[in-house]
């Protein structure tokens, strides 16, 4: 294809470097983002570009507006390229394979949308009624409530509402709705250890009904070690966790139960992987003899420093029992490791795929585990493909896939930055985040004279400048703090004005 790349003066070197094989039209505009479709038409005409000269024109992805007016005026199919010149090779390769670009959306954004569309296509296939009927005839698939689970379906995520009785119905429903919107497939009702809350169990139908009213008809699992609570819940829940040697004879049910290799009353838990597997296999046979119909083994995923042996137990069990539907609780690993949860959830989801662990249980009890359900859902989606790489979507939140080259030649005069004393002003601002939005109080003295709330820093600073006269230095300070608050919202971190969001981990020299 004969392709013409349109760019600005500053990006020219990068566009020529990464757009090899294409012609480049360098407009007199310094920054490509300042180009408009109307300006591009003018520069193309001035350069004498005719409809027969090229098969395709790519304009910078940062150009606002549609590329359609350019195509209408010049007569050459015109689309938006990537926002960064480094992504040009991937876009050009995609074009050779027939990938369809957009006149409105940047090409790199389309890659993400295309990858997510493929995920949705795979998931929709597994939702087909005839597909489900055929799959459920195979021994490695089961039905939990109305949800099919097993080897022929995507890994299902259970979001545990911890200490649900303490939250009450309203709090449990609120937390459940949050998990479901984040990507959970099953809501797990976690009871309070050491207590018996039979009255709350009778409210599970109300919780289920309120979720259904909000558009979520999903299975409810029940997590308790209390035999009386489990017996009470047999009529209300779809799945029961934590059945072990100590209560197996008291809770026989047709509904699915998760079987764990312990005896809670005796405090028994096999440490060695082989012993754990053999104990769980014996327990499984005993459960089947008692009349249980659907058993979901959980070898128990332990935190570091015992993670390797528990993964070994899962691997041994899977090798000996290829048709069993398995569950693993990944939240314990994340909660007990002071490291970012994103990579851990991604890796654990990858291990689950390798071992065909079909159900993953997690929670978001501590601040460092916030977002775990969403992270697991993205990781599960990535694992629907053969390799979780170059899919158009990813779990790169704090790091980047490749370094962006963005450097310019310095001017003839280079000066060292020097801070000047700040002059106090009669108006000052206090910033905080709440309810997913940015809030700002304008103060005179100790009195808050106005509160401004918004979702985006530019709108807030524009509103402040309309209402108050402040210095350029004060405006810069507010812009910096508002952007920091906005970043905190995106990353679900707490925000405190004038406090750094991140530790200087990579800046410090480790001794």
PLY file of the C-alpha trace (Angstrom):
ply
format ascii 1.0
element vertex 511
property float x
property float y
property float z
element edge 510
property int vertex1
property int vertex2
end_header
0.00 0.00 0.00
1.08 3.56 -0.69
0.61 5.25 2.67
1.11 8.91 3.58
1.77 9.77 7.22
0.85 13.28 8.36
2.70 14.75 11.35
3.99 17.91 12.99
7.53 19.25 13.02
8.59 17.98 16.45
7.46 14.39 15.87
8.99 14.14 12.37
12.13 12.17 13.38
10.09 9.54 15.24
7.50 9.24 12.48
10.22 8.74 9.84
11.99 6.21 12.08
8.93 4.08 12.88
6.99 4.65 9.65
9.56 3.10 7.33
8.22 2.46 3.85
5.71 5.31 4.07
5.90 8.88 2.80
5.72 11.59 5.43
4.07 15.01 5.13
5.47 17.35 7.78
3.07 20.21 8.48
4.32 23.60 9.79
2.54 22.95 13.09
5.00 22.12 15.89
2.86 19.68 17.89
0.74 17.17 15.95
-2.01 17.32 18.59
-2.66 20.94 17.55
-3.60 19.85 14.03
-7.26 19.84 12.97
-8.86 18.03 10.00
-9.35 21.44 8.33
-5.68 22.36 8.73
-4.59 18.97 7.40
-6.77 19.45 4.29
-5.13 22.84 3.70
-1.59 21.43 4.03
-2.36 18.42 1.82
-3.70 20.69 -0.94
-0.73 23.02 -0.57
1.59 20.02 -0.97
-0.28 19.02 -4.13
-1.45 15.63 -2.86
-3.93 14.10 -5.34
-6.38 11.22 -4.99
-4.28 8.94 -7.20
-1.05 9.50 -5.24
-1.83 7.28 -2.23
-4.02 4.40 -1.14
-4.27 5.62 2.44
-3.56 8.63 4.65
-2.84 8.21 8.37
-3.19 11.28 10.57
-1.94 11.49 14.19
-4.18 9.75 16.70
-4.18 12.86 18.89
-5.95 14.99 16.26
-9.40 15.97 17.52
-12.39 15.36 15.31
-13.06 12.94 12.47
-10.80 12.15 9.54
-13.84 12.02 7.23
-13.59 15.68 6.03
-10.03 14.99 4.84
-11.17 11.97 2.82
-14.09 13.97 1.40
-11.83 16.82 0.27
-8.77 14.90 -0.93
-10.45 11.69 -2.17
-8.06 9.33 -0.36
-9.24 6.96 2.43
-8.07 8.64 5.64
-7.90 7.19 9.14
-6.45 7.96 12.53
-3.11 6.38 13.33
-1.70 5.79 16.81
-1.25 8.48 19.45
2.44 7.65 19.73
4.74 7.23 16.76
6.38 4.19 18.37
3.15 2.25 17.73
3.29 2.85 13.97
4.97 -0.51 13.15
2.17 -2.42 14.92
-0.46 -0.36 13.07
1.19 -0.92 9.70
1.45 -4.66 10.32
-2.21 -4.74 11.31
-3.17 -2.94 8.10
-1.35 -5.58 6.04
-3.50 -8.22 7.76
-6.71 -6.36 6.94
-7.29 -4.62 10.28
-9.92 -1.88 9.94
-8.96 1.51 11.30
-11.29 4.26 12.44
-11.83 7.84 11.39
-12.71 8.81 14.95
-10.67 6.62 17.33
-6.86 6.39 17.52
-5.48 3.10 16.16
-3.91 2.03 19.48
-7.29 2.48 21.20
-8.87 0.31 18.50
-6.42 -2.50 19.28
-7.69 -2.53 22.85
-11.32 -2.47 21.75
-10.66 -5.25 19.24
-9.02 -7.44 21.88
-11.89 -6.90 24.31
-14.39 -7.61 21.53
-12.70 -10.99 20.96
-13.04 -11.68 24.70
-16.74 -10.89 24.55
-17.15 -13.16 21.51
-15.51 -16.06 23.40
-17.68 -15.45 26.47
-20.84 -15.16 24.38
-20.08 -18.50 22.78
-20.01 -20.13 26.24
-23.37 -18.51 27.07
-25.18 -20.23 24.20
-27.87 -22.59 25.52
-26.97 -25.49 23.23
-23.26 -25.09 24.01
-24.04 -25.23 27.75
-26.27 -28.30 27.37
-23.55 -30.19 25.51
-20.82 -29.08 27.93
-22.75 -30.12 31.04
-22.84 -33.70 29.78
-19.07 -33.86 30.24
-17.71 -34.82 33.68
-15.43 -31.79 34.00
-18.28 -29.25 34.00
-20.90 -28.57 36.71
-23.78 -26.20 37.30
-23.71 -23.82 40.28
-27.12 -22.21 40.52
-27.65 -20.99 36.97
-23.94 -20.69 36.18
-22.01 -23.40 34.30
-18.48 -23.91 35.61
-15.62 -26.08 34.41
-13.03 -26.72 31.75
-15.28 -25.63 28.88
-16.03 -22.23 30.45
-13.99 -19.20 31.49
-12.61 -19.28 35.03
-15.30 -18.00 37.39
-14.55 -15.42 40.10
-16.13 -15.45 43.55
-16.16 -12.11 45.34
-16.34 -12.68 49.10
-18.34 -10.26 51.21
-16.39 -10.64 54.47
-18.37 -10.59 57.75
-21.65 -10.06 55.90
-23.85 -10.17 59.06
-21.97 -7.12 60.39
-22.73 -5.25 57.18
-26.42 -6.13 57.22
-28.52 -6.54 54.08
-27.87 -3.04 52.76
-24.11 -3.24 53.22
-23.94 -6.76 51.78
-25.94 -5.77 48.70
-23.77 -2.67 48.20
-20.55 -4.71 48.39
-21.99 -7.45 46.17
-23.04 -4.93 43.51
-19.54 -3.48 43.56
-18.00 -6.93 43.06
-20.41 -7.78 40.23
-19.68 -4.54 38.40
-15.97 -5.27 38.81
-16.35 -8.68 37.12
-17.30 -11.25 39.78
-19.49 -14.17 38.66
-20.57 -15.45 42.10
-21.19 -13.60 45.36
-19.81 -15.36 48.42
-21.51 -14.57 51.73
-18.79 -14.70 54.37
-20.06 -15.26 57.91
-18.45 -14.02 61.14
-15.99 -16.51 62.67
-16.90 -17.56 66.19
-20.50 -16.35 65.92
-23.83 -17.90 64.96
-26.05 -15.60 62.87
-29.04 -17.71 61.85
-31.39 -14.72 61.49
-29.13 -13.15 58.88
-29.16 -16.36 56.82
-32.93 -16.03 56.43
-32.28 -12.70 54.68
-30.26 -14.28 51.84
-33.38 -14.46 49.58
-33.80 -10.71 50.06
-30.16 -10.13 49.11
-30.59 -12.31 46.03
-33.80 -10.50 45.08
-32.25 -7.06 45.39
-29.31 -8.10 43.22
-31.74 -9.44 40.62
-33.62 -6.13 40.66
-30.35 -4.43 39.71
-29.85 -6.82 36.78
-27.62 -9.46 38.42
-29.10 -12.95 38.63
-26.04 -14.75 39.95
-25.28 -17.70 42.23
-24.82 -17.11 45.95
-22.17 -19.11 47.78
-22.02 -19.48 51.55
-18.78 -19.46 53.53
-18.87 -20.67 57.14
-17.31 -23.30 59.39
-20.34 -23.24 61.68
-22.40 -26.40 61.14
-25.61 -24.79 62.38
-25.17 -21.90 59.94
-24.44 -24.21 57.01
-27.47 -26.39 57.80
-29.65 -23.27 57.89
-28.23 -21.99 54.60
-28.80 -25.24 52.67
-32.21 -23.94 51.58
-30.92 -20.53 50.47
-27.45 -20.71 48.87
-26.18 -22.38 45.68
-22.66 -23.35 46.77
-21.13 -24.14 50.17
-17.50 -23.54 51.11
-15.42 -25.08 53.86
-16.84 -28.61 54.15
-14.15 -30.81 55.70
-13.68 -34.01 57.70
-15.16 -32.44 60.84
-18.60 -31.63 59.38
-18.91 -33.81 56.29
-21.34 -36.24 57.90
-23.76 -33.53 59.02
-24.32 -31.57 55.82
-25.19 -33.97 53.01
-26.76 -32.03 50.12
-27.42 -32.28 46.39
-25.98 -28.79 45.93
-22.29 -28.21 45.11
-19.91 -28.06 48.06
-16.25 -27.09 48.28
-14.25 -29.81 50.00
-11.07 -28.82 51.86
-8.32 -31.13 53.27
-8.69 -30.25 56.94
-10.35 -31.26 60.18
-11.16 -27.92 61.79
-12.25 -29.42 65.11
-8.97 -31.29 65.54
-6.83 -28.56 63.99
-5.55 -31.03 61.38
-4.10 -29.85 58.04
-1.67 -32.01 56.00
1.48 -30.05 55.19
3.20 -32.30 52.62
1.59 -32.01 49.17
1.29 -35.78 48.65
-0.36 -36.28 52.06
-2.73 -33.39 51.39
-3.78 -34.86 48.06
-4.31 -38.36 49.45
-6.29 -37.03 52.42
-8.56 -34.98 50.15
-9.08 -37.93 47.80
-10.18 -40.13 50.73
-12.48 -37.36 51.94
-13.95 -37.05 48.46
-14.75 -40.76 48.29
-16.34 -40.61 51.74
-18.50 -37.66 50.65
-19.72 -39.50 47.56
-20.58 -42.54 49.70
-22.57 -40.29 52.04
-24.65 -38.95 49.17
-23.01 -35.70 48.10
-23.43 -35.22 44.37
-21.24 -32.28 43.28
-17.86 -31.89 44.97
-15.38 -29.09 44.24
-11.98 -29.80 45.85
-9.84 -26.93 47.16
-6.26 -27.92 48.09
-5.93 -24.54 49.89
-3.58 -21.98 48.40
-1.26 -20.84 51.18
0.57 -17.54 51.49
4.31 -17.13 51.02
6.47 -18.86 52.34
4.22 -21.88 51.78
2.90 -20.99 48.34
5.09 -23.41 46.37
4.03 -26.49 48.33
0.35 -25.66 47.95
0.73 -25.13 44.20
2.50 -28.49 44.12
-0.51 -30.03 45.90
-2.85 -28.57 43.28
-0.62 -29.89 40.51
-0.45 -33.38 42.02
-4.20 -33.49 42.53
-4.95 -32.24 39.01
-2.64 -34.88 37.52
-4.45 -37.67 39.39
-7.98 -36.23 38.98
-8.20 -34.56 35.57
-12.00 -34.24 35.54
-12.60 -32.54 38.90
-13.74 -28.91 39.05
-11.30 -27.13 41.40
-11.42 -23.93 43.47
-8.56 -21.84 44.85
-8.67 -18.87 47.21
-6.17 -16.34 45.85
-7.08 -13.52 48.25
-5.05 -15.04 51.06
-1.85 -14.82 49.01
-2.44 -11.18 48.06
-3.57 -10.01 51.50
-0.49 -11.46 53.21
2.14 -9.99 50.90
3.09 -6.31 51.03
3.36 -5.89 47.29
1.09 -4.51 44.58
-1.76 -6.88 43.89
-1.91 -6.45 40.10
1.00 -8.68 39.15
0.22 -11.24 41.85
-3.38 -11.59 40.71
-2.23 -11.89 37.10
0.31 -14.60 37.94
-2.11 -16.55 40.14
-4.73 -16.44 37.38
-2.10 -17.77 34.96
-1.24 -20.64 37.32
-4.96 -21.36 37.66
-5.24 -21.62 33.89
-2.30 -24.04 33.68
-3.78 -26.27 36.39
-7.35 -25.87 35.14
-8.53 -24.36 38.42
-12.02 -23.31 37.50
-13.06 -21.08 40.41
-11.03 -18.30 42.04
-12.11 -16.82 45.36
-10.92 -13.38 46.41
-11.84 -10.43 48.54
-10.83 -6.80 48.96
-10.59 -6.48 52.71
-7.43 -4.38 52.99
-6.50 -1.23 51.08
-3.67 -3.00 49.23
-6.13 -5.55 47.82
-8.51 -2.95 46.35
-9.28 -3.73 42.73
-8.45 -7.44 43.04
-11.72 -8.58 41.48
-11.22 -6.31 38.47
-7.59 -7.40 38.18
-8.52 -11.07 38.29
-11.24 -10.54 35.70
-8.79 -8.87 33.32
-6.23 -11.65 33.92
-8.88 -14.33 33.27
-9.83 -12.54 30.04
-6.17 -12.44 28.97
-5.89 -16.16 29.67
-8.70 -16.91 27.22
-5.96 -16.62 24.58
-2.99 -18.91 24.11
-0.46 -16.39 25.44
-1.39 -13.34 27.55
0.76 -10.98 25.49
0.20 -8.51 22.64
-3.57 -8.78 22.94
-4.39 -5.08 22.70
-5.32 -5.01 26.40
-3.22 -5.82 29.44
-2.65 -5.43 33.18
0.14 -2.87 32.90
-1.09 -0.28 35.36
2.07 1.20 36.91
4.57 0.07 34.31
4.55 0.32 30.53
4.95 -2.23 27.77
7.69 -0.26 26.06
9.54 2.97 26.76
8.25 5.99 24.87
10.90 8.06 23.10
10.03 11.67 23.79
12.99 14.03 23.75
13.78 17.29 22.01
16.94 19.23 21.33
17.59 21.82 24.06
17.75 25.51 23.20
21.08 27.32 22.97
20.61 28.65 26.50
20.08 26.12 29.28
19.40 27.39 32.84
19.12 25.52 36.13
15.66 25.71 37.72
15.50 27.82 40.89
12.60 28.03 43.32
11.46 31.46 44.49
9.75 32.39 47.78
5.97 31.97 47.68
3.78 34.98 48.46
0.78 34.15 50.66
-2.62 35.02 49.21
-5.93 35.74 51.01
-7.60 32.72 49.39
-6.39 29.14 49.74
-7.76 25.73 48.78
-8.09 22.31 50.43
-8.47 19.31 48.13
-9.77 15.82 48.87
-11.31 12.85 47.04
-14.62 11.26 47.97
-17.18 9.10 46.18
-15.00 8.81 43.08
-14.83 12.61 42.59
-12.49 15.50 43.41
-13.67 18.04 45.99
-12.15 21.48 46.64
-12.94 23.92 49.44
-12.02 27.57 48.85
-11.11 29.21 52.19
-10.78 32.75 53.40
-9.25 32.52 56.81
-10.89 29.60 58.56
-14.15 29.89 56.61
-14.92 27.70 53.60
-16.59 30.13 51.17
-17.20 27.74 48.27
-17.00 24.01 47.50
-16.24 22.88 43.95
-16.72 19.25 42.94
-15.76 17.64 39.65
-14.37 14.65 37.82
-11.57 16.26 35.87
-8.81 18.73 36.85
-9.24 21.14 33.94
-12.91 21.77 34.72
-12.12 22.40 38.40
-9.24 24.80 37.76
-11.30 26.68 35.14
-14.11 27.07 37.67
-11.65 28.31 40.31
-10.20 30.88 37.90
-13.69 32.12 37.05
-14.47 32.72 40.72
-11.17 33.85 42.24
-8.14 35.93 41.36
-5.02 33.91 42.10
-1.41 34.15 40.96
0.06 32.02 38.15
2.18 30.19 40.73
-0.94 29.39 42.78
-2.70 28.16 39.62
0.24 25.89 38.83
0.19 24.50 42.37
-3.54 23.75 42.14
-3.13 22.11 38.74
-0.39 19.85 40.11
-2.39 18.84 43.17
-5.60 18.29 41.20
-3.78 16.02 38.77
-2.31 14.13 41.72
-5.83 13.70 43.17
-7.06 12.54 39.75
-4.25 9.96 39.55
-5.16 8.71 43.04
-8.76 8.20 41.91
-7.66 6.26 38.83
-5.43 4.00 40.92
-7.89 3.74 43.84
-5.31 5.15 46.22
-5.94 7.54 49.07
-5.00 11.17 48.47
-3.66 13.70 51.00
-2.86 17.18 49.75
0.88 17.89 49.38
1.77 14.27 50.20
3.48 12.20 47.47
1.37 9.38 46.02
4.26 6.96 45.59
7.45 6.14 47.52
10.70 7.01 45.76
11.52 3.33 45.30
13.22 3.61 41.92
14.95 6.92 42.68
16.74 5.75 45.82
20.04 3.98 45.35
19.89 0.66 47.16
22.99 0.11 49.27
0 1
1 2
2 3
3 4
4 5
5 6
6 7
7 8
8 9
9 10
10 11
11 12
12 13
13 14
14 15
15 16
16 17
17 18
18 19
19 20
20 21
21 22
22 23
23 24
24 25
25 26
26 27
27 28
28 29
29 30
30 31
31 32
32 33
33 34
34 35
35 36
36 37
37 38
38 39
39 40
40 41
41 42
42 43
43 44
44 45
45 46
46 47
47 48
48 49
49 50
50 51
51 52
52 53
53 54
54 55
55 56
56 57
57 58
58 59
59 60
60 61
61 62
62 63
63 64
64 65
65 66
66 67
67 68
68 69
69 70
70 71
71 72
72 73
73 74
74 75
75 76
76 77
77 78
78 79
79 80
80 81
81 82
82 83
83 84
84 85
85 86
86 87
87 88
88 89
89 90
90 91
91 92
92 93
93 94
94 95
95 96
96 97
97 98
98 99
99 100
100 101
101 102
102 103
103 104
104 105
105 106
106 107
107 108
108 109
109 110
110 111
111 112
112 113
113 114
114 115
115 116
116 117
117 118
118 119
119 120
120 121
121 122
122 123
123 124
124 125
125 126
126 127
127 128
128 129
129 130
130 131
131 132
132 133
133 134
134 135
135 136
136 137
137 138
138 139
139 140
140 141
141 142
142 143
143 144
144 145
145 146
146 147
147 148
148 149
149 150
150 151
151 152
152 153
153 154
154 155
155 156
156 157
157 158
158 159
159 160
160 161
161 162
162 163
163 164
164 165
165 166
166 167
167 168
168 169
169 170
170 171
171 172
172 173
173 174
174 175
175 176
176 177
177 178
178 179
179 180
180 181
181 182
182 183
183 184
184 185
185 186
186 187
187 188
188 189
189 190
190 191
191 192
192 193
193 194
194 195
195 196
196 197
197 198
198 199
199 200
200 201
201 202
202 203
203 204
204 205
205 206
206 207
207 208
208 209
209 210
210 211
211 212
212 213
213 214
214 215
215 216
216 217
217 218
218 219
219 220
220 221
221 222
222 223
223 224
224 225
225 226
226 227
227 228
228 229
229 230
230 231
231 232
232 233
233 234
234 235
235 236
236 237
237 238
238 239
239 240
240 241
241 242
242 243
243 244
244 245
245 246
246 247
247 248
248 249
249 250
250 251
251 252
252 253
253 254
254 255
255 256
256 257
257 258
258 259
259 260
260 261
261 262
262 263
263 264
264 265
265 266
266 267
267 268
268 269
269 270
270 271
271 272
272 273
273 274
274 275
275 276
276 277
277 278
278 279
279 280
280 281
281 282
282 283
283 284
284 285
285 286
286 287
287 288
288 289
289 290
290 291
291 292
292 293
293 294
294 295
295 296
296 297
297 298
298 299
299 300
300 301
301 302
302 303
303 304
304 305
305 306
306 307
307 308
308 309
309 310
310 311
311 312
312 313
313 314
314 315
315 316
316 317
317 318
318 319
319 320
320 321
321 322
322 323
323 324
324 325
325 326
326 327
327 328
328 329
329 330
330 331
331 332
332 333
333 334
334 335
335 336
336 337
337 338
338 339
339 340
340 341
341 342
342 343
343 344
344 345
345 346
346 347
347 348
348 349
349 350
350 351
351 352
352 353
353 354
354 355
355 356
356 357
357 358
358 359
359 360
360 361
361 362
362 363
363 364
364 365
365 366
366 367
367 368
368 369
369 370
370 371
371 372
372 373
373 374
374 375
375 376
376 377
377 378
378 379
379 380
380 381
381 382
382 383
383 384
384 385
385 386
386 387
387 388
388 389
389 390
390 391
391 392
392 393
393 394
394 395
395 396
396 397
397 398
398 399
399 400
400 401
401 402
402 403
403 404
404 405
405 406
406 407
407 408
408 409
409 410
410 411
411 412
412 413
413 414
414 415
415 416
416 417
417 418
418 419
419 420
420 421
421 422
422 423
423 424
424 425
425 426
426 427
427 428
428 429
429 430
430 431
431 432
432 433
433 434
434 435
435 436
436 437
437 438
438 439
439 440
440 441
441 442
442 443
443 444
444 445
445 446
446 447
447 448
448 449
449 450
450 451
451 452
452 453
453 454
454 455
455 456
456 457
457 458
458 459
459 460
460 461
461 462
462 463
463 464
464 465
465 466
466 467
467 468
468 469
469 470
470 471
471 472
472 473
473 474
474 475
475 476
476 477
477 478
478 479
479 480
480 481
481 482
482 483
483 484
484 485
485 486
486 487
487 488
488 489
489 490
490 491
491 492
492 493
493 494
494 495
495 496
496 497
497 498
498 499
499 500
500 501
501 502
502 503
503 504
504 505
505 506
506 507
507 508
508 509
509 510
